[in-house]
Structure formats: C-alpha cells, structure tokens
Amino acid sequence: MNAVPGTAWTDSGDERATVYHRRQFWLAVGTLLITIACLAAVLGGGLTHWTIPGPPPPWWVHVAALAVVLGVGLKLLTLPLDWARGYWLPKRFGLLHQPFGRWCWDRVKAGAIGGLLALAAVEIVYGFLRVSPWWWLWAALILFVGSLLLTVVVPVWIIPLFYRLVPLEDAALNERLLELARRGGVAVVGVWVADQSRKSRTANAALTGLGRTRRILLFDTLIAEFTPEEIESVLAHELGHHVHGDVRRGLLIHGALLLATFWTADGLLRTTSAWFGFQGSADPAGLPLLALILLFLGLMAAPLANGFSRRIEIQADDFALATTRNSRAFVSAMERLASLNLAERRPHRLKEFFLYSHPSIDRRIKRAERFLSPHPISPQGGEEKR
C-alpha cells in the first residue's frame, strides 16, 4: 500500500493513478471552459472593436497587440489551474520534486517560446487573409514547413534550454543502444542523457531530430531504474517509429488536419464575421472569433489524431518485440513506466478513444504477452503467418 504524499489516506498505485488522472482531467476541463468563456465574452462584448485615437496602426501591429492582450489575459485567468495541473498536483502525488522557482522558470521559457511561435502563426494567417481567398492553403503550407523545421532544431536548440545533456558514460550500454539502432537501420549521431531526476521521477527515452540531428535521448531516471534489457526495449519502440517513417507520416497527417481545419475555418469565418460587425474575415478585431473556431475544430479533430497515434504506437511496440525478441523485458519496462509515471492502466474505453495518444498500459502488456504465442508478432505489426 502506498500513501499519497501530503494526504491522510492510503491506497494502491492503480487507485492513486485513477485519482490523479481524474483530477488532471477536471482541471483541464476547467481551463478549457475558462478559455471558451473568456473568448466568448470578448467577442460578445465587442471589446476588440476599441480603437486608439490617432492614425490607425499597421495591420500587423494591430494583430500583434490583440494577440498579446488576449494571450496574456487568458494565461493570467488560467494561471491558478495551470499551477494546480503542472505543479501542485504532481508534487502532491510524488511525481515532481523540482523547486517551485525552477518550475516557474521552466514555465516562463516554455511560455515565451510557445507565445512567439503562436504570434508568428497568427501574423502568417492574417497576412494571407488580407491578400488571398486561398489563405487557408498558403497558411497551412507555411505552418507545415515550420513544423518540419522545428522537428529538426528541437534537439539542438530547444531541449538544452530545459535539460543538461551529457553523452552517455556507460560504454557497454552506449554500444548496445548504438548497435540496436544499426540493426534497425536508423542512423544516429550518439546517445545523450538528460537530467530529468532534477525535476521528476518520471522516466522515458526518445529518438529526437531528423537526419544529422537525430540522436538517442535517455532520461537519467530511466538509466537508474531500468535494466539494460528494459532500456533496450523502450528504445526499440522509439526506433520503430523511425523505421516505419512515423515522423514523416505524423507530419503529413498533421499537415492534412491543419489544411482541413483552416479550410473549414475559412467558411465559418466568412459566414459569421458579419454577425459581430467585423469588416470581413481579415479584420483583426475578429481574432477571438477565429480563436474560438479553431479551438472547436481542434477538439473535433483530436480523436482522429489520437486514433492515428494509437495505431502507430501499436506498430512501434510490435517492432520492439520482434527486434529484441524479449517480451519479458518489454512487459517489465511497461510495468516500471506505469509505476514511475503514475500511468492510468485501465482507463474507460471512451476516455482512451477521445483523449489517449497511446494505447493503455494494460493493452500494451497483454499484446506483448501474446508475443510468446505460436503466432509471433512481426516487425511491421500484426501476427506472422505460418
């Protein structure tokens, strides 16, 4: 039996995970509702119609000013819930041990990066709205290229802002993982270790970047808590994504959803702009309307994206099992990950369908256990025919 830090009650790890994720869910719902209510209030109150005396500013200044005011206002309104979701609740359940000041600094850095990227995206959208009825196509293409560039630069420029990265010192483990990558036909530039233990007990591994920036990244918590066979199983799953071209497929699916979202938003924006007194779709005052439209379309698209993600995660699991031929190490790695990361092992089917980008831990374990059956799983997914 395990006691939740800071509480007077005791329960099992599965019950703790259920309670933790239930609270996270309702905090996320609260954040969403506050966001919708705030945007609706700004839109219904006509607050973005206010003008500053004097010559009107250039359109891009107008767009930037509205975006910054809306973004900062929403961040301040949801700040208590963000604190509860990101710091108080993980701390209470023993997942997080990062000092509050350092946690705040990480949030500031993440907010600055995310805010600048969001501002650039808004300027791109309104720039094309002003010049072309095909804005949804050109904006989606530009943002797709931006996503591709981010995939390349994240391991080089972004991750080091949040972690200290050092080459893996364990020569035997380093060679074992590099050999695994060579067997999978995935070229990597090396194995790095991130100091996750400074922040949290959670463990994971990743294969980040593309081409010459592709590298193996291990949390130091993974190295400390897992056997070499288990680490190999976790990494083999990540290698499976690259062998199957999941980064490319993911970017293409993301681009297709972005294109469909912008195309639908174009029709909705043209239909509804006049209802609120905006001077066409390109009127910067319509930013909260566009934000609401994109928010609702994003919520509708999320189950499709999550369904695709769960499918490729299953295929990556199958690749790991077929490559390592060690289902026991895979199962024990899943058990350790569930415990360290406080994963919800058996979520409701509807919750998994709408919200989960990965199959539940129990489903992954049961599939791995079937690997020992007379019809083993092939590296491409599914069972080998005999």
Protein Blocks (a to p, Z undefined) as FASTA:
>chain_A
ZZdehiabdcdfklmmmmmmmmmmmmmmmmmmmmmmmmmmmmmnommmpccedjdddfkl
mmmmmmmmmmmmmmmmmmmmmmmmmmmmmmmnopaccdfklmmmmmmmmmmmmmmmmmmm
mmmmmmmmmmocklmmmmmmmmmmmmmmmmmmmmmmmmmmmbccdddfblmlmmmmmmmm
mmnopacfbdcdddfklmmmcdcdddedehjlbccdddfklmmmpcfklmmmmmmmmmmm
mmnommmmmmmmmmmmmmmmmmmmmmmmmmmmmmnopabjklmklmmmmmmmmmmmmmmm
mmmmmmmmmmmmmmmmmmmmmmnopaklmmmmmmmmmmmnopafbgcfklmmmmmmbdcf
klmmmmmmmmmpmbdcdfkgpjddZZ
